[in-house]
Amino acid sequence: MSLNEPEQSVGTAEVATTASALPLAVPAPLAAEGVPTRFACFVTGTDTEIGKTLISSAILHKLVRQGVRACGMKPIAAGAEERDGELHNDDSAMLRAAGNVQLPQSITTPYMLREPCAPHIAAALEGVTIEPVPILTAYAEILGASDATVVEGVGGFCVPFSEDFDSADLAVQFGLPVVLVVGMRLGCINHALLTAEAIVARGLVLAGWVANQVDPDMRFTDENVAELERRLPAPLLGRVPRLNEPTAAVAATHIELANLPGWPAKRA
């Protein structure tokens, strides 16, 4: 039995059972409305600042090259600054630039927070409560405007948003296949295995993982990747080296996504 075939979910059995029965790209509230199945994935990471946005953008870049209408979504972004009368966040902007479907920022990032800190703290400072309904409502609009969606999480997999809602809960609400970005640095094996356990314990499918070289001076990188390949219950989608110019196009050359669930065939 692999990790992706848990005998019983831990702590969230009822929720996980519902999520695992959904179509690949449609959250439960939207499945009930008859929204069709299409490609989408949820990108999470072993920590913050380990390259989730770079890999999410690379996935979008490859989707655009396949000839589909692709849109990125970062439901919550902390660390925004005002530019020309509008809040700007570098990660959200990079996702928007990588896709070919342009929607209002209020749709692609429903919660844009100013303070560069944990989302529940940033939200509290602004008197905001992060809730799932505005996020799922925005996602429904993205579904209607695109053929494929990449949803990027916040920080690691279990980041609090409020007293009773966190990023793992959000992933369950989406019910999408999960792509895990592993920041290659000392400690990454433990971080990756614990994150994989948390994903699978919630009834989600870990569809693949990407090794992203965040520490260029890390020793024994090959050995660490080999051990992760042996232990993680999902295929390695690619190894992204430390890039001098970390663009979506360059990162996309280092990953292979054809075996992800629902990956679209190239359109003429």
RAURHU-V934431 format. One record per pair of residues at least 12 apart in sequence whose C-alpha atoms are under 8 Angstrom apart, sorted by the first residue. I is the first residue (numbers start at 1). J is the second residue. Records with the same first field share a line. If there is no record, write none. Layout:
I = J, J
This chain:
2 = 233
3 = 197, 200, 232, 233
4 = 200, 204, 205, 206, 233, 234
5 = 200
6 = 200, 201, 203
8 = 201
9 = 200, 201, 202, 203
10 = 201, 202
11 = 201, 202
12 = 201, 202
13 = 202, 203
15 = 172, 202
16 = 172, 201, 202, 203, 204
17 = 203
19 = 172, 173, 174, 175, 203, 204
20 = 175, 203, 204, 205
22 = 175
23 = 37
24 = 37, 38, 39, 40, 175, 176, 177, 261, 262
25 = 37, 38, 39, 40, 41, 174, 175, 176, 177
26 = 174, 175, 176
27 = 136, 173, 174, 175, 176
28 = 173, 174, 175
29 = 136
30 = 140
38 = 147, 148, 262
39 = 147, 148, 149, 261, 262, 263, 264
40 = 148, 149, 150, 151, 176, 177, 262
41 = 149, 150, 151, 176, 177, 178, 179
42 = 150, 151, 152, 153, 171, 174, 176, 177, 178, 179
43 = 56, 150, 151, 152, 153, 178, 179, 180, 181
44 = 152, 153, 154, 155, 156, 157, 178, 179, 180, 181
45 = 153, 155, 156, 157, 180, 181, 182, 183, 195
46 = 155, 156, 157, 180, 181, 182, 183, 188, 191, 192, 195
47 = 155, 156, 157, 183, 191
48 = 154, 155, 156
49 = 155
50 = 181, 182, 183, 212, 214
51 = 181, 183, 212, 214
52 = 152, 181
53 = 91, 94, 95, 152
54 = 246, 247, 248, 251
55 = 181, 210, 248, 251, 252
56 = 72, 95, 150, 151, 152
57 = 72, 94, 95, 98, 99, 248
58 = 98, 247, 248, 249, 250, 251, 252
59 = 150, 248, 252, 257
60 = 72, 95, 98, 99, 149, 150
61 = 98, 99, 248, 249, 252
62 = 252
63 = 148, 264
64 = 99, 100
65 = 266
66 = 264, 265, 266, 267
67 = 266, 267, 268
68 = 146, 147, 148, 264, 267
69 = 99, 100, 101, 145, 146, 147, 148
70 = 99, 100, 101, 146, 147, 148, 149, 150
71 = 95, 96, 99, 100, 101, 102, 142, 146, 148, 149, 150
72 = 95, 96, 98, 99, 108, 149, 150, 151, 152
73 = 92, 95, 96, 108, 109, 139, 149, 150, 151, 152
74 = 92, 95, 108, 109, 151, 152, 153, 154
75 = 108, 109, 110, 111, 135, 151, 152, 153
76 = 109, 110, 111, 112, 113, 119, 153, 154
77 = 89, 91, 92, 109, 111, 112, 113, 119, 154
78 = 112, 113, 114, 115, 116, 117, 118, 119, 122
79 = 113, 114, 115, 116, 117
80 = 112, 113, 114, 115, 116
81 = 114
87 = 112, 114
89 = 112
92 = 108, 109
96 = 108
98 = 248
101 = 145, 146
103 = 142
107 = 138, 139, 141, 142
108 = 138, 139, 142
110 = 134, 135, 138
111 = 130
113 = 126
118 = 159, 160
119 = 159, 160, 161
120 = 160, 161, 162
123 = 161
129 = 161, 162
130 = 161, 162, 165
131 = 165
132 = 170, 173
136 = 174
153 = 167
154 = 167
157 = 195, 198, 199
168 = 199
172 = 202, 203, 204
175 = 204
176 = 204, 205
177 = 204, 205, 206, 207, 261
178 = 199, 204, 205, 206, 207, 208
179 = 206, 207, 208, 209, 210
180 = 196, 206, 208, 209, 210
181 = 209, 210, 211, 212
182 = 209, 210, 211, 212
183 = 211, 212, 213, 214
184 = 211, 212, 213, 214, 215, 218, 221
185 = 213, 214, 215, 218
186 = 218
189 = 224, 227, 228
192 = 228, 232
193 = 231, 232
196 = 232, 233
206 = 233, 234
207 = 234, 235, 260, 261
208 = 234, 235, 236, 237, 260
209 = 234, 235, 236, 237, 238
210 = 236, 237, 238, 239, 240, 255
211 = 225, 236, 238, 239, 240
212 = 239, 240, 241, 242
213 = 239, 240, 241, 242
214 = 242
215 = 242
216 = 242
237 = 255, 256, 257
238 = 254, 255, 256
239 = 254, 255
240 = 254, 255
